[in-house]
Amino acid sequence: MKPVTQSIIQQLIEILTVKAVYVIPFIEESEKQLFLVIKKDADSINNKLISVNEIFQEHPQWVYRIYEENYAVEQLKEGNVFFLQGLLIKYLKYGTLKTECKDWNFKEALQKTETLFKKEYTKALDFQQGANFYIEKENYPQAAFMLHQAIELSFRTVELITMGKEKICHGITYHQKYIQNFVPELEQLFSKENEQETQLLNLLDTAYRNVRYDRDYKISLKSIKLLQNKLNKMLKIVENEFEKRYAYCKEHVESVSTKKETLSDKITANPRIKYKVQEFFNRKLYKLEPGSEKLYYKAEFKINGIADLLYDIAGIMKVCIVALEYADSSYGRLIPQPHINVQTALEHILQLLPFEEVETLEEIINNYNIESDYEKQKKETAKEA
């Protein structure tokens, strides 16, 4: 982990009740990175955002989003492509999320992703069709209202897939500001420097208020055509943003699946591998009762499964990293700051822990129904009886 990244995470931990931090590269070729901070659900952050903003003002090359754990897990399960990409284990830099998130089937979530996007995106397309209907009827005020709704819903859709959450707001100006760090070209959908476009944006926002409440509102066909062009541009950007993220996540899921299938083929072709896994199972794992789905690691204390062993190790190491922040004693001239050396070593070890490998091993054990010698003996005894 880079020193600056480590420093930012440490500052966030001191301000918020952090459950996990993911550092995600932007899909576009950019130096910017996103800090996805998952906080404890009950932790209120309204009075802490000033402090968080100050951290990132010192590092303008990075942006951040903060979400409650329940919201992040729920959005992942619904197929929100932002969380599907953001919560990949390879981006995890601190902490862990709920067990159901770690064990979530990303392939299944990916299947829901297109459905969720189409559901949100179709709302904008429906209002676009409504605008076309009123243009044909030469009812330009009502057409302007429909165009406003189409553009607003387009913003909310792209916000959901690029930022994780939509902004509940009717003012297009606020949407442009909200998304500026994530899709910069949308900040300039209506350029602030162009007086004509500023007037056009004012006409659009006024249409939502005035037409909706039957107030006097007039707009020319020329302005309507310009707004149609803006909407068409917006829709293309929204589609492009989704397709990039969907393709990225699909490629990741397929590469993981291919890796697992290849491993499974090798095991099938080579019984020796299965024998070695069986041997490992007998030496290191056991079940409290025959037929139980829970595996326990043979140690001086009980841990629920191989993966939990690693997560426990990781948790202990993270506590050490935080504790060492306050170490101020010196071990001599050759090691003037021992806590830094230990902290660096622990961070290296943390990155080397084979989470994915062990999860694959657990899947092998489950797929091949590997049992302990004790379980086999119990079954044989039962048959004889």
N, C-alpha and C positions, 0 to 999 in steps of 0.2 A: 504494500500500500504506500502511495506517495506521501511524503511528510505533510504537504498542504492538505491533502484529503483527510489524513489522520487528524490533523489539527482542527479542521472544520467539524468532523464527527465528534471530537471530544468537546468542542464548544456547544454543539447541539445537545449532547447528553447532559450538560450542566444546566441547560435552559428547559428542556422538555423531558417528559417521561417517554423515552424512545424505546420502541420494541424492535425496530430493524431499520437499517439504512442501506439503500441500493444506490449505486452510482452508475448511471446509464449513459452511454454515448448517444448523441443525436444521430438519427439515421442518415441525415444529410452529412456530407463531408464538412465538418465544422469542428473547431477546437472546443466548442461548448460541451459541457456535460450536465446531466440532470441529477440532482440529489433527490431521490424519492425517499422521504422520511415517513415511516409508519409509527404512529404514536399510540400510546395507551388510550383506549376509548373514552375513559372518564376524565382525561386530562384536558382542561380548558386552555386554549392557546391565545385567546384574544388579547390578553395583556402581555403576551410574550413575543408577539410578532415583530415588534419594534427591534428587540434584541436580535432576533433571527435575521431580519432585514439588514441590520448593521454588519453581521457576519458576511453576508453575500455581497454587500456593497464594496467590501474590500477585495472581492474576487469576482469581478464582472463576467469572467469567462464561464461561470457556473450559474445555473438557476436552480430553484428548488420547488418542490410541491410537498405538502404535508397532509396526510390522510389518517383517519382513525383505522385501526386494524380491522374492525368489523366491516367497514365500508370497502376497504381494499379487497378483502376476501370475497365479499358479496359480488363486487364488480368483476373479479376474476372468474367466478363461477357463472356469471351471466354472459361472459364472453367479451368483455371490454378489452379491445386490443392493446390499449395503453398499459393495463395491468398484466396482460398476457406477456408482453415484452418486458415490462419493468420488473416483475417479480421472478425472473429467471434466476436460478441459484448462482450463476456465474457472475451476476452483478451484486450479490450480497456482500457487504463490507462490514456490517456490524449486526449482531443480534440474530434472532429468528422469529418467524411468525407462528401462527397457530398450526397445530399438527395437520388439520384438514387442508391447510394451504400448501404445506410441504408435500403432502401426499396427493394433491389434486392432479387429476388427469388433464394435462395441458392439451392433449390431442382432442379430448372431448370438448374442452373449452373453445378450441379453435373452430370446431364445427358450429358453435353457437355465435361465433364472431360475426360472420356474414349476416346472419339473421338479425342480430342486434343493430348492426349498421344500417341495413336496409329498412328496418322499422323506423329509425330516426330520420334517415335520409329521405324516405318516401314522403314524410310530412312536408318537407320543403318542396318536393316535386308537385305535390297536390296543390299547394298554394300557387306554384308557378302556372299550373294549368288553370287555376281560378283567375289569375291575372290575365292570361290569354283570352279567356272567355269574356271578361269585362272590357278588354281592349276592342274586341270585335263588336261589342255593344256600344262602344264609344263612351263608356262610363269610366273615365280616366281616374277620378278620385278613388273609386272602389278598386280599380286596377292597381293604383299606387299602394293602397292598404294591403292588397294581396302580395305585392312585391316586397313590401316591408316584412311581412310575416315569413315569406320564403327566404329572404336574406338572413333574418334573425334566426330561424330554425337551422339554416345552413351553418351559421356561426356556432350554434349550440351543439350541433352534431360534430363539427371538427374539433371543438373544445373538448368534447367527451373522449375522442379517440387520440388526441395529441397531448392533453393535459390531465385527463382522468376525471374531470368534472366540468359540467356546463355551467355557465353563468346565467342565473335566472334574472334576466334584465331585458327590457324592451329597447333601450337606447343603443343604436348601432355603434355610436362613438365609444361607448364603454366596452363593447365587445372587441373592437379594434385594439383598444389599450390592453385588455385582458390577455389577448393571445399574441401580443407583439413579440415576446421572446421565444415563442414556439413555432409560429408560422409568420415570419416577418412580412411576407408579401401581403398578408391580409390586413396588416396595420395600414397599408397604403391602398386598400381597396377604394377608399375615398381619401384622396391626398389632402392633408391639412394645409399644404403649401399652395394648393391650387384653389383659387377663390370660386371658380365655377363648380368644382367638385364639392366644396364646402357648402355652397348653396343647395346643391343637389341632395346632399346628405341631410340638410335641414328640412328640405321638402319631404324626404322619405320619413324622417322621424316625426314630423308634424302630421303626416298622413295617418300614422297609427293613433295619435291622440284625437285629431279632428274628425276624421271619417268615422271612427268608431263611435263617437258621441254626437254624430250628425251635425257637426259644426261646419261653418262655411269653409270650403277647401277647394282650391283650383290648382290644376297642374296641366301643362301642355303635353301633347303627344310626343314632342321632341324629348322632353324630360323623361317621359315614360320609356321611350326607346333607349335612352342612356341608362336608365335603371335596369332595363332588361339585359343590356350588355354586361352590367356589373354583376347581375345575378348569374348569367351564363359563365362568367369568369370565376365567380365564387364556387359554383357547382363543380367545375373542373378541378379546382384546387382541393375541394373536399374529397372528391373521388381519388385524386392522386395521393393525398395524404393517407387515406385508408389503404389503398392498394400497396403502398410502400411498406406500411407496418404489417399488413396481413402477410405479404410475401416474406418479410423478414421472420415472422413468427412461424410460418408454415415451413420455411427452410430449416429452422432450428428443430421443430418437432419431428420432421422427416429424418433429419440427420441423427437424432437420438434414437428413433425407431429403427433405422437401418443398422445402427451400431448394436442395438440389442438383438435384432434378428440375426446378424452375423455371428454374434457370440452364441446365440442359441443353436445355430447350425453347427458351429464348431463343437459344442458340447455333445450334440447328437451324434456327430461323426466320430467323436473321440471319447469313448466310455471312461478313459483314464481321468479326464477332467471331472466327470461326475463322481468318480471314486474319491478323488482328492477333496471335493466339496463335502462328500459324505463323511470322510475322515475328519475334516475340519469341524463339521457339525457335531460329531461325537465327542471331540475333544473340548470344544469351546461353548457349545450351546446345549440347552435342555429346556424341557417343558415341565411345569409343575404337575400337570395331569395329561395322560395320553389323550390325543385328539384336540388338545387346546390349540388355539390359533396364536397364542402369545409365546414368543421365544425369549428366553433369559440367557444372558451372557454369564459364563462361569467366572465369577470374581468374588471378592470378599463381601460385596454388597450387590443387591439385585438391581438390574437395569433392564427396562422393558425393550429388548431387541438390540440388534447391532447398531442400527442407525442412532438410537437413543444414547448408546455409549458414546458415540462421536459427538453428539450434540451436548452431552454432559461435559465432555472434555473441553469442547469449545466454550461452553458457558463458564467453566472454572478459569480457563485461560483469559477470557475477556474480563473477568473480575480482577485477575492479576494485573492486566494491562491498566485498568482504571486505578487500582491500588498503587501501582508503581508511580503514578503521576505525582504522588505525594512523598516519594522517597527522596530524602535529602542528605543521606549519609554518604561518606566517601570511603572507598576501600584502598586508597593510596594514590600515588602519583600516576601509575599506569592506567588506572580506571577512575578518572575523576568524577564521572557521572554513571555509576553502575546501573541505575534504573533504566537509563536509555538503552544500554546494551541488552539488558534482559527483556525490555519491552520489544525491541526490534526482533530478538530471537523468537519470542512468543508470537509475534505477528507473522513471521515467516512460517512457523509451525501451523498456525491457524489456517493459512492459505493452502498448506500442503495436506490438510486432513481430507481423506478421499470420500467425501459425502456421496457423490454420484456412483463411485465404484461399489461402495458398500450397499447402496440402495439396489444396484444391479444384482449383487450377490444375494440379497434377500429375495429378489424376484426369482432368481434361479432356484433357490431352495423351495419357494412356494410352487413354481411351475413344475418342478420334478418330484414334488411330494416326498422330499427327503425326510426320513424319520430317524429318530435315535434308535440305537440298539435296544434300549429299554422298551420303547414303544413296540418294536417288532416282536420282542419276546412276549410282551403282554398279549399281543394279538394272537401269536401262535398258541399260547397257553389257553386263551379263550376258545380257540378253534378245537383244541384237544378235549377241552371240557365239554 
